[in-house]
Amino acid sequence: MKVVDLFCGCGGLSLGFQKAGYEILAAFDNWEEAVTVYHNNFDHPVIKQDLSDVESTVVEIEKYRPDMIIGGPPCQDFSSAGKRNENNGRGDLTVSYAKIVAAIKPEWFVMENVDRILKTGKLVEAREIFKDCGYGLTETVLNASFCGVPQRRKRFIMIGHLGENDGFMADVLEKRQASKEMTIADYFGNQIDIKYYYRHPRSYARRGIFSVNEPSPTIRGVNRPMPSGYQLHPTDPVTTLEGIRPLTTRERSMIQTFPKDFKFIGTKTDMEQMIGNAVPVNLAKFVGDSIMAYLGVDNPINVVDIKKEFPAEIVNHGSEVVDSNLDNGKNVLVSLVKSDNVDLFLDGSAKVYYTGKKFPSTVALNKLYYFMPYIKKQGIRDLYLIKIARVGSKHEVHPDADENDLRLVFEVEFIKQLFDDYKPIRLKIWDTFTDTTLEKIINNQN
Ligand SMILES: C[S@@+](CC[C@H](N)C(=O)[O-])C[C@H]1O[C@@H](n2cnc3c(N)ncnc32)[C@H](O)[C@@H]1O
């Protein structure tokens, strides 16, 4: 699925979605320093743009034709950390986000914010815009510590999908959460050399010392040192301050589940701010994975189910003679060939194609008849007949691969070169299992 990220900051949300298998086409933010960090960590374009200018932003995004827009409009005006005045300007960016989504109308959108947004009129306004466009909405508050992040950070998530009923993903989001919170020790194992650390409390009525055997409190945009006169609080879990220090910028980025090698550059103040602003990478991945699960692409579970349902073959056209008289009404699977298998597809001698681990439901698989390999940076050209589709393993093609790495395996036979040369098309990995007919491909309607 092709995605554009708005208010991308240094890229927490982007990275999580990328890890969940989404293709990020472009990202937008107007903060130079965050744009620089983003640029240093991703291959796709990041564009410095004032997103309050809805009209010119829409022109920019239209070029990418995304299936999904994701974004976390700035939340200072709603968050308990800053002044709570939703009418002082920045709260409006939630409405700008909604207007941009409404103008582009991608199939999906995801909006992230602080949970306090639930109490604001701006959310009511944004919701109305989404509903007028025909989006079904799922709204929830997720605690990151149940979603693969060692941090008790609550965030509002709204997922929109055109034509759905409201609440369509509530079950999936509920069921996929862990049964217990993740602690810092759970996440880091022996890679962290402290047992307790200092985190500046908002008021001295609260404790400042935390243990690695609990989730971290919310990582904020400012990391203050421990004042020399800090007095132990009754609920601090230590009796002495010896050896106690605040977490480093890098440690805080890793609690936000950025990888250790994510390249942060800039002043310490700016880096801390963009780290504190970010959606934890694993929380973003959790949301991305949940959408995939909702779409029925939550494998390897599905592939095992398919194996049970179809112990032999899912599709068998094995007896059919390869026929160059084409049936344009038949369905075609158009699917990416990974670089390690590409040679056989370039000369038409391939006999087997296997999918990645993620693919949609079995119902559609029954309809598949033709196969067209999609070659990266080139497109499609050749047509094959799917002789047999079955569950197999990557090991069949790559003896080094694990035998339990189950894949959908297509036994294929070359029919003909359909186009004079490779033709670039928009690869729609979810639709191609259900909706791509040969007619659409020939008439360029895919
Ligand atoms: C909550 S942060 C987003 C964090 C990001 N989603 C992540 O996961 O790393 C909000 C971002 O909005 C950006 N922003 C604020 N006002 C903006 C504007 N008018 N146009 C574009 N970006 C803006 C800020 O620079 C900041 O990076």
The ligand as an ORCA input file, in Angstrom:
! r2SCAN-3c Opt
* xyz 0 1
  C       3.717     15.516     16.672
  S       4.957     15.986     15.543
  C       4.885     14.648     14.393
  C       5.778     13.508     14.719
  C       5.882     12.458     13.631
  N       4.585     11.949     13.253
  C       6.768     11.308     14.075
  O       6.258     10.208     14.280
  O       7.985     11.494     14.183
  C       4.238     17.285     14.652
  C       5.064     17.855     13.508
  O       4.288     18.856     12.849
  C       5.191     19.781     12.302
  N       4.466     21.026     11.981
  C       3.968     21.952     12.826
  N       3.345     22.943     12.144
  C       3.469     22.630     10.831
  C       3.053     23.261      9.617
  N       2.361     24.404      9.638
  N       3.338     22.640      8.459
  C       4.043     21.505      8.421
  N       4.460     20.855      9.533
  C       4.185     21.416     10.716
  C       6.243     19.925     13.367
  O       7.439     20.425     12.801
  C       6.353     18.509     13.907
  O       7.426     17.833     13.308
*
